[in-house]
Amino acid sequence: MDIAIFPILVEWLETAFRIAHVTTAIAWVGSSFYFIALDLGLRRDGPLPEKVNGEEWQVHGGGFYHVQKYNVAPPNLPEHLTWFKWESYSTWLTGFAMLVLIYYLGADLYLVDPNVLDIPIWVGILISLGSIILGWVFYDRLCKSRFGNDNTRLMIFLFLVLVALAWGYTQVFSGRAAMLHLGAATATIMSANVFMVIIPNQKIVTADLRAGRAPDPKYGVIAKQRSTHNNYLTLPVLFLMLSNHYPLVFASKYNWLIASLVFLIGVCIRHFFNTRDARKGNPMWTWSAAFVLFAIVIALSVWPFVFKGDRGEAQASSLSPQQARLMSAAEFDGVHTIITNRCTVCHAEQPAWPSLYGAPKGVALEVPADTALHAKRIYMQSAISGAMPPANKSNMLPEERLLIKEWYEDNR
């Protein structure tokens, strides 16, 4: 018997990329919100230098800053120019790495749900990649078409497309994967806006300045449109990326509708701050609308909270060869008894633990197939790290953890 090195390495890779993803996302969102607020709050009521569109004085960290924005570009290209792009690129790259590590390598657990659509894993991965790529192509073509000239009309139509995409994902993937993919497709559009449009346009302007040509204002207008879209999409994407931790979101029958309403909530909140940053008042109606929408989201998450069919029979027929081998092992009955006695008080469709409404993270461990399906997580959480049960509330014994460890390592 030897320790299972691969799942431990994968777990640490997931941890490393998750930390990097969160860190770079904070940097990207922070700089995005800062520049949106700065642009909206520029003062234009005093004498300004030639070609300057507005200015602002700011104080932070013990220092004073004087910022000026040019209509198109300054008369001459400065020697020192800071580009804000790597925050976006790094966020997307680390996010895609997590998609591969969690949803592609663990597709049998996280991506494909036979109760939703019984498809091979490779088909699920192709649908995942294809939908993310085609989502960007469709959006980009739409923005460049005549239809995209009216930004309000464009954003309303894009919202309807996102609603359709949310529903479509729930017809193909598990609830958890559907919410994550809606976030991934939207985040890809946001990052591609930076990589494929905003930065290239800014490079064209800088090249014109270096060559002594007058830059074309259209490149700034195009970049501004994409930046505005990113501004309104940020909060919904953050919600969708965190949704996989909350079963009331991804396991709800109306998860696609919840996701759609979250986009509207995000628009309401950003509209408030955008209006306030532009010094055009405090539209408190946006908060009222957001709270009403959030109340609807809460109602949808629990009405009705249903589970589909006979999970035991359905899951047993959809186990991978490795999971089937674990289920047929001599130690399995003993392991499943341990799980039933120590874990199902919480990890059940209707938990006995008073403060829980549904299984934590959507992981139910009631039928034998559940134990085989979640074998890797059980091994990591109870046998290797000892993190489960929390504070060992159900008094899992050392010899029980050892049996789980031997069962997984001998039959993986």
C-alpha positions as CSV (number, residue, x, y, z in Angstrom):
1,M,0.0,0.0,0.0
2,D,1.3,3.5,-0.9
3,I,-0.1,6.9,-0.5
4,A,-2.0,8.2,-3.5
5,I,0.4,11.0,-4.7
6,F,-1.6,12.1,-7.8
7,P,-4.8,13.3,-6.1
8,I,-2.7,15.1,-3.5
9,L,-0.6,16.9,-6.2
10,V,-3.8,17.8,-8.0
11,E,-5.3,19.2,-4.8
12,W,-2.2,21.4,-4.2
13,L,-2.2,22.5,-7.9
14,E,-5.9,23.5,-7.5
15,T,-5.0,25.4,-4.3
16,A,-2.1,27.2,-5.9
17,F,-4.1,28.2,-9.0
18,R,-7.1,29.2,-6.9
19,I,-5.0,31.5,-4.8
20,A,-3.4,33.0,-7.9
21,H,-6.8,33.3,-9.6
22,V,-8.4,35.2,-6.6
23,T,-5.3,37.4,-6.3
24,T,-5.2,38.4,-10.0
25,A,-9.0,38.8,-10.1
26,I,-8.8,41.3,-7.1
27,A,-6.1,43.2,-9.0
28,W,-8.2,43.2,-12.3
29,V,-11.5,44.2,-10.6
30,G,-9.8,46.8,-8.5
31,S,-8.1,48.5,-11.4
32,S,-11.3,48.3,-13.5
33,F,-13.5,49.8,-10.8
34,Y,-10.9,52.5,-10.1
35,F,-10.6,53.7,-13.7
36,I,-14.4,53.6,-14.3
37,A,-14.9,55.8,-11.2
38,L,-12.0,58.0,-12.3
39,D,-13.3,58.5,-15.8
40,L,-16.8,59.2,-14.6
41,G,-15.7,61.6,-11.9
42,L,-13.3,63.8,-14.0
43,R,-13.8,67.5,-13.5
44,R,-14.1,69.7,-16.6
45,D,-15.3,73.0,-15.0
46,G,-11.9,74.7,-14.9
47,P,-9.2,75.7,-17.4
48,L,-7.6,72.6,-18.8
49,P,-4.4,72.1,-20.9
50,E,-4.8,71.5,-24.6
51,K,-6.5,68.2,-25.6
52,V,-7.2,67.4,-21.9
53,N,-10.8,66.1,-21.4
54,G,-10.8,66.3,-17.6
55,E,-8.7,66.1,-14.4
56,E,-9.0,65.0,-10.8
57,W,-7.0,65.5,-7.7
58,Q,-6.8,62.5,-5.4
59,V,-5.2,61.7,-2.0
60,H,-4.2,58.2,-1.0
61,G,-1.6,56.6,1.3
62,G,-0.2,59.9,2.4
63,G,0.4,61.3,-1.1
64,F,-1.5,63.6,-3.5
65,Y,-2.1,62.6,-7.2
66,H,-3.0,64.8,-10.1
67,V,-4.6,62.8,-13.0
68,Q,-5.5,64.2,-16.4
69,K,-7.3,62.4,-19.2
70,Y,-6.8,63.3,-22.9
71,N,-9.6,63.2,-25.4
72,V,-7.8,60.8,-27.7
73,A,-4.1,60.9,-26.9
74,P,-1.5,63.4,-25.6
75,P,0.4,65.5,-28.2
76,N,3.5,63.3,-27.7
77,L,3.9,59.8,-26.4
78,P,5.5,59.8,-22.9
79,E,8.6,57.8,-22.3
80,H,7.0,56.0,-19.3
81,L,3.7,54.3,-20.0
82,T,2.0,51.8,-17.7
83,W,-0.3,49.2,-19.3
84,F,-3.1,47.6,-17.4
85,K,-3.5,44.3,-19.1
86,W,-1.7,41.5,-17.2
87,E,-4.3,41.5,-14.4
88,S,-6.9,40.4,-17.0
89,Y,-4.7,37.9,-18.8
90,S,-3.5,36.3,-15.5
91,T,-7.1,36.0,-14.2
92,W,-8.2,34.2,-17.3
93,L,-5.2,31.9,-17.5
94,T,-5.4,30.8,-13.8
95,G,-9.2,30.4,-14.2
96,F,-8.8,28.2,-17.2
97,A,-6.2,26.1,-15.4
98,M,-8.8,25.6,-12.6
99,L,-11.4,24.6,-15.2
100,V,-9.1,21.9,-16.5
101,L,-8.0,20.6,-13.1
102,I,-11.4,20.5,-11.5
103,Y,-14.0,20.2,-14.3
104,Y,-12.1,18.3,-17.0
105,L,-9.9,16.0,-14.9
106,G,-12.9,15.5,-12.5
107,A,-15.5,15.6,-15.2
108,D,-17.2,12.4,-14.0
109,L,-17.9,14.2,-10.7
110,Y,-18.3,17.8,-11.5
111,L,-19.0,18.3,-15.2
112,V,-21.3,15.5,-16.5
113,D,-24.4,14.5,-14.6
114,P,-26.2,11.5,-16.2
115,N,-29.4,12.6,-14.5
116,V,-29.3,15.8,-16.6
117,L,-27.8,14.4,-19.9
118,D,-26.0,11.1,-20.2
119,I,-23.0,12.0,-22.5
120,P,-19.4,10.8,-22.6
121,I,-16.9,12.9,-20.7
122,W,-15.1,13.9,-23.9
123,V,-18.3,15.2,-25.4
124,G,-18.9,17.3,-22.3
125,I,-15.4,18.8,-22.5
126,L,-15.9,19.6,-26.2
127,I,-19.2,21.3,-25.4
128,S,-17.5,23.2,-22.6
129,L,-14.6,24.5,-24.8
130,G,-16.9,25.1,-27.8
131,S,-19.5,27.1,-26.0
132,I,-16.8,29.3,-24.4
133,I,-15.1,30.0,-27.7
134,L,-18.3,30.5,-29.7
135,G,-19.7,32.7,-27.0
136,W,-16.8,35.2,-27.6
137,V,-17.0,34.9,-31.4
138,F,-20.8,35.6,-31.4
139,Y,-20.5,38.5,-28.9
140,D,-17.5,40.1,-30.9
141,R,-19.3,39.9,-34.2
142,L,-22.4,41.4,-32.7
143,C,-20.5,44.3,-31.2
144,K,-18.9,45.0,-34.6
145,S,-22.2,44.8,-36.5
146,R,-24.6,47.7,-37.1
147,F,-26.7,46.3,-34.4
148,G,-23.9,47.1,-31.9
149,N,-24.0,50.8,-32.7
150,D,-26.8,51.3,-30.1
151,N,-25.2,50.2,-26.9
152,T,-28.4,50.1,-24.9
153,R,-30.1,47.9,-27.4
154,L,-27.0,45.7,-27.6
155,M,-26.8,45.2,-23.9
156,I,-30.5,44.3,-23.6
157,F,-30.1,41.7,-26.4
158,L,-26.9,40.3,-24.8
159,F,-28.8,39.9,-21.5
160,L,-31.4,37.7,-23.3
161,V,-28.6,35.7,-24.9
162,L,-27.1,35.1,-21.4
163,V,-30.5,33.9,-20.2
164,A,-30.7,31.4,-23.0
165,L,-27.1,30.4,-22.4
166,A,-27.8,29.8,-18.7
167,W,-30.8,27.6,-19.5
168,G,-28.8,25.7,-22.1
169,Y,-26.0,24.9,-19.8
170,T,-28.5,23.5,-17.2
171,Q,-29.8,21.1,-19.9
172,V,-26.3,19.7,-20.5
173,F,-24.1,19.9,-17.4
174,S,-24.5,19.4,-13.7
175,G,-26.0,22.4,-11.8
176,R,-22.6,23.3,-10.4
177,A,-20.9,23.1,-13.8
178,A,-23.7,25.0,-15.5
179,M,-23.3,28.0,-13.2
180,L,-19.5,27.9,-13.4
181,H,-19.6,27.7,-17.2
182,L,-21.9,30.7,-17.5
183,G,-19.4,32.6,-15.4
184,A,-16.5,31.2,-17.5
185,A,-18.1,32.2,-20.8
186,T,-18.9,35.7,-19.5
187,A,-15.4,36.1,-18.0
188,T,-13.8,35.0,-21.3
189,I,-15.8,37.7,-23.1
190,M,-14.5,40.2,-20.6
191,S,-10.8,39.1,-20.8
192,A,-11.0,38.8,-24.6
193,N,-12.3,42.4,-24.7
194,V,-9.1,43.4,-23.1
195,F,-6.8,41.1,-25.1
196,M,-8.5,41.3,-28.5
197,V,-9.9,44.8,-28.6
198,I,-8.9,47.3,-25.9
199,I,-5.2,46.7,-25.8
200,P,-4.8,46.3,-29.6
201,N,-6.7,49.6,-30.1
202,Q,-4.4,51.3,-27.6
203,K,-1.4,50.0,-29.4
204,I,-2.6,51.4,-32.6
205,V,-3.0,54.8,-31.0
206,T,0.5,54.6,-29.5
207,A,2.0,53.6,-32.8
208,D,0.3,56.6,-34.5
209,L,1.9,58.9,-31.9
210,R,5.3,57.4,-32.4
211,A,5.0,57.9,-36.2
212,G,3.8,61.5,-35.8
213,R,0.3,60.7,-37.1
214,A,-3.0,62.0,-35.5
215,P,-4.7,59.0,-33.8
216,D,-8.2,58.1,-35.0
217,P,-10.7,58.7,-32.2
218,K,-12.8,55.6,-33.2
219,Y,-10.4,53.3,-31.5
220,G,-11.0,54.9,-28.1
221,V,-14.8,54.8,-28.7
222,I,-14.7,51.0,-29.5
223,A,-12.5,50.3,-26.4
224,K,-14.9,52.4,-24.3
225,Q,-17.8,50.3,-25.3
226,R,-16.1,47.1,-24.4
227,S,-14.9,48.6,-21.1
228,T,-18.5,49.5,-20.2
229,H,-19.6,46.0,-20.9
230,N,-16.9,44.7,-18.6
231,N,-18.0,47.1,-15.9
232,Y,-21.5,45.8,-15.8
233,L,-20.6,42.1,-16.1
234,T,-18.1,42.1,-13.2
235,L,-20.4,41.5,-10.2
236,P,-22.5,38.7,-11.9
237,V,-19.3,36.9,-12.8
238,L,-18.0,37.1,-9.2
239,F,-21.3,35.6,-8.0
240,L,-21.2,32.8,-10.6
241,M,-17.6,31.9,-9.8
242,L,-18.5,31.6,-6.1
243,S,-21.8,29.8,-6.7
244,N,-20.3,26.3,-6.8
245,H,-19.9,26.6,-3.0
246,Y,-23.6,27.1,-2.4
247,P,-26.1,24.3,-3.2
248,L,-29.0,26.7,-2.9
249,V,-27.8,28.3,-6.0
250,F,-26.5,25.5,-8.3
251,A,-28.8,22.7,-7.1
252,S,-32.0,24.7,-7.4
253,K,-34.5,23.7,-10.1
254,Y,-34.4,27.4,-11.2
255,N,-30.6,27.8,-11.1
256,W,-30.7,29.3,-14.6
257,L,-33.3,31.9,-13.6
258,I,-31.3,32.7,-10.5
259,A,-28.2,33.4,-12.6
260,S,-30.2,35.6,-15.0
261,L,-31.6,37.7,-12.1
262,V,-28.1,38.0,-10.7
263,F,-27.1,39.8,-13.9
264,L,-29.9,42.3,-13.3
265,I,-28.8,42.8,-9.7
266,G,-25.3,43.4,-10.8
267,V,-26.5,46.0,-13.3
268,C,-28.5,47.8,-10.6
269,I,-25.6,48.0,-8.2
270,R,-23.1,49.1,-10.8
271,H,-25.6,51.8,-12.1
272,F,-25.8,53.2,-8.6
273,F,-22.0,53.5,-8.3
274,N,-21.5,54.7,-11.8
275,T,-24.1,57.5,-11.4
276,R,-22.7,58.4,-8.0
277,D,-19.1,58.5,-9.3
278,A,-20.3,60.8,-12.2
279,R,-21.8,63.1,-9.5
280,K,-25.3,62.8,-11.0
281,G,-27.0,61.9,-7.7
282,N,-27.7,58.8,-5.7
283,P,-30.3,56.7,-7.5
284,M,-31.5,54.7,-4.4
285,W,-34.2,53.0,-6.5
286,T,-31.4,50.7,-7.8
287,W,-30.9,49.3,-4.3
288,S,-34.7,48.8,-3.9
289,A,-34.7,47.0,-7.2
290,A,-31.7,44.9,-6.2
291,F,-33.3,43.9,-2.9
292,V,-36.5,42.9,-4.6
293,L,-34.6,40.8,-7.2
294,F,-32.6,39.2,-4.4
295,A,-35.8,38.3,-2.5
296,I,-37.0,36.6,-5.7
297,V,-33.6,34.7,-5.9
298,I,-34.0,33.5,-2.4
299,A,-37.6,32.3,-3.1
300,L,-36.5,30.5,-6.3
301,S,-33.7,28.7,-4.4
302,V,-36.1,26.9,-2.1
303,W,-39.3,26.7,-4.2
304,P,-39.3,23.8,-4.8
305,F,-36.0,22.3,-3.7
306,V,-36.4,18.9,-5.4
307,F,-34.1,16.0,-6.2
308,K,-34.5,13.9,-9.3
309,G,-35.4,10.2,-9.3
310,D,-33.6,7.2,-7.7
311,R,-30.1,8.5,-7.3
312,G,-28.8,5.2,-6.1
313,E,-29.7,3.3,-9.3
314,A,-28.9,6.2,-11.6
315,Q,-25.5,6.9,-10.1
316,A,-24.5,3.2,-9.9
317,S,-25.0,2.9,-13.6
318,S,-22.9,5.9,-14.4
319,L,-19.8,5.2,-12.3
320,S,-16.4,5.3,-14.0
321,P,-14.3,2.0,-14.1
322,Q,-12.2,3.2,-11.1
323,Q,-15.3,4.1,-9.1
324,A,-16.9,0.8,-9.9
325,R,-13.7,-1.0,-8.8
326,L,-13.8,0.9,-5.5
327,M,-17.5,0.0,-5.0
328,S,-16.8,-3.7,-5.6
329,A,-13.8,-3.8,-3.2
330,A,-13.9,-6.1,-0.2
331,E,-13.6,-3.1,2.2
332,F,-16.5,-1.1,0.6
333,D,-19.3,-2.3,2.9
334,G,-17.3,-1.3,5.9
335,V,-16.4,2.1,4.4
336,H,-19.9,2.9,3.4
337,T,-21.1,2.0,6.9
338,I,-18.6,4.5,8.3
339,I,-19.8,7.2,5.9
340,T,-23.4,6.5,6.8
341,N,-22.7,6.7,10.5
342,R,-20.3,9.6,10.5
343,C,-21.1,11.8,7.5
344,T,-24.8,11.5,6.4
345,V,-26.0,13.5,9.3
346,C,-24.9,16.5,7.2
347,H,-24.3,15.1,3.7
348,A,-27.9,14.1,2.9
349,E,-30.6,15.5,0.7
350,Q,-32.4,16.4,3.9
351,P,-29.7,16.7,6.6
352,A,-30.4,15.9,10.2
353,W,-28.0,18.6,11.3
354,P,-30.3,21.5,12.5
355,S,-28.5,24.4,10.7
356,L,-28.3,22.8,7.3
357,Y,-31.0,23.0,4.6
358,G,-29.3,20.8,1.9
359,A,-26.1,18.7,1.6
360,P,-23.0,20.9,2.0
361,K,-21.6,21.8,-1.5
362,G,-24.3,19.5,-2.9
363,V,-22.4,16.4,-1.8
364,A,-24.9,13.8,-0.6
365,L,-23.5,10.5,0.8
366,E,-26.6,8.4,1.4
367,V,-26.5,5.6,-1.1
368,P,-23.6,3.3,-1.9
369,A,-23.0,4.8,-5.3
370,D,-22.5,8.2,-3.5
371,T,-19.5,6.8,-1.6
372,A,-17.9,5.5,-4.7
373,L,-18.6,8.6,-6.7
374,H,-17.1,10.9,-4.1
375,A,-14.3,8.5,-3.1
376,K,-11.4,10.9,-3.8
377,R,-13.0,13.7,-1.8
378,I,-13.7,11.3,1.1
379,Y,-10.2,10.1,1.0
380,M,-8.7,13.6,0.9
381,Q,-11.0,15.1,3.5
382,S,-11.3,12.3,6.1
383,A,-8.2,10.0,5.6
384,I,-5.5,12.4,4.6
385,S,-6.3,15.9,6.0
386,G,-8.7,14.9,8.7
387,A,-10.8,18.0,8.0
388,M,-14.0,16.0,7.9
389,P,-16.2,15.6,9.9
390,P,-15.8,19.3,11.0
391,A,-14.3,19.3,14.5
392,N,-14.9,15.5,14.4
393,K,-18.4,16.2,15.6
394,S,-19.6,12.7,14.7
395,N,-16.5,11.1,16.4
396,M,-14.9,9.3,13.5
397,L,-12.3,6.9,15.0
398,P,-8.7,6.7,13.8
399,E,-9.2,3.1,12.7
400,E,-12.1,4.2,10.6
401,R,-10.0,6.8,8.9
402,L,-7.3,4.1,8.3
403,L,-9.9,1.8,6.7
404,I,-11.0,4.6,4.3
405,K,-7.3,5.3,3.5
406,E,-6.5,1.6,2.8
407,W,-9.7,1.1,0.7
408,Y,-8.9,4.0,-1.6
409,E,-5.2,3.4,-2.0
410,D,-5.5,-0.3,-2.6
411,N,-8.3,0.0,-5.2
412,R,-7.8,3.3,-7.0
